[in-house]
């Protein structure tokens, strides 16, 4: 299990966030976050399917015993598909998503490509992915069923930065 520093914690109460493999036992907490974070949340069956794939990478970020965020990434023939990254809305802007993505990029082969879809209106997520070297390569029209919003398709090629640049006012997460 790796740890990331909480950039918002004071020096006196520096809290640590641990990243480990997501487990079936985490699914109640995952569904709780999923329903609060997204207008069209994944179902339990979707998470069970992804957890059952031996080639996938599913990560949990915890503060003590409390789930604060998670990431789901599937392996396809020639690339990884980052399918879901979510943070408990009450704990946003603390480097949790950054820590999860950094951990993912640290465990997959550096030569592997990674792709994802993100809402065009989600400027914070797009900026985070760009700090990791992701580039917009296209779009998927009316990808999001709740409002018909387009998705920005982003890819990160085989030349990967080892660490994201921090956003203004954010300290970099460390593993």
C-alpha positions, -999 to 999 in steps of 0.1 A, spaced: 0 0 0 14 34 -9 6 67 8 1 102 -5 2 134 15 -30 154 19 -20 188 5 -49 205 24 -40 192 58 -21 214 83 14 205 92 2 196 128 -26 173 116 -10 159 84 -33 131 73 -22 103 51 -41 87 23 -33 51 15 -38 36 -19 -45 -1 -23 -63 -25 -46 -100 -20 -46 -119 -50 -31 -154 -64 -33 -158 -54 4 -153 -18 -7 -183 -18 -30 -209 -3 -6 -186 27 -1 -178 29 -38 -215 30 -46 -221 57 -20 -194 79 -36 -205 70 -71 -241 81 -65 -230 114 -50 -203 121 -76 -221 113 -108 -255 121 -123 -256 87 -140 -238 64 -116 -225 29 -124 -244 0 -111 -231 -26 -86 -230 -51 -115 -206 -28 -135 -182 -26 -106 -184 -63 -99 -176 -70 -136 -146 -47 -136 -133 -61 -103 -136 -96 -118 -113 -89 -147 -78 -103 -139 -61 -78 -162 -78 -47 -148 -65 -23 -122 -90 -11 -96 -76 12 -68 -90 26 -36 -78 57 -17 -84 56 20 -80 79 49 -77 56 79 -105 31 72 -126 55 52 -128 52 14 -122 87 -1 -119 78 -38 -114 50 -63 -102 43 -99 -111 17 -124 -89 9 -154 -93 -19 -179 -67 -34 -202 -76 -39 -238 -54 -54 -266 -32 -24 -271 -40 1 -244 -55 8 -210 -89 24 -207 -92 46 -176 -130 41 -171 -138 57 -137 -121 80 -113 -142 94 -84 -136 112 -51 -160 116 -23 -175 151 -29 -168 161 7 -131 154 2 -125 169 -33 -95 191 -41 -71 173 -18 -50 155 -44 -69 122 -41 -76 118 -78 -41 129 -87 -27 103 -63 -48 76 -78 -38 84 -114 -2 88 -104 -3 54 -87 -19 38 -118 7 53 -141 34 40 -118 22 4 -120 16 0 -157 43 -4 -183 58 30 -193 54 21 -230 16 14 -226 -9 39 -239 -38 50 -217 -71 65 -229 -101 80 -212 -133 100 -218 -141 131 -197 -169 156 -198 -159 186 -218 -173 208 -190 -151 192 -164 -122 216 -167 -106 205 -134 -103 169 -145 -91 178 -180 -64 200 -164 -53 172 -141 -51 147 -169 -31 173 -190 -6 176 -161 0 138 -166 7 143 -203 -27 134 -216 -38 151 -248 -72 155 -263 -74 133 -294 -111 135 -303 -146 136 -289 -176 113 -286 -208 131 -295 -236 130 -269 -216 105 -249 -232 113 -215 -268 101 -214 -280 124 -186 -276 156 -206 -262 146 -240 -229 163 -233 -200 153 -255 -170 135 -241 -134 146 -247 -113 116 -256 -78 119 -241 -47 97 -246 -14 95 -230 13 79 -252 43 59 -245 64 88 -233 51 94 -198 59 119 -172 68 103 -139 48 129 -119 21 154 -126 28 191 -123 8 205 -94 -21 229 -102 -18 264 -89 -22 264 -52 -19 226 -49 11 207 -36 21 176 -55 9 143 -41 37 119 -33 37 81 -32 
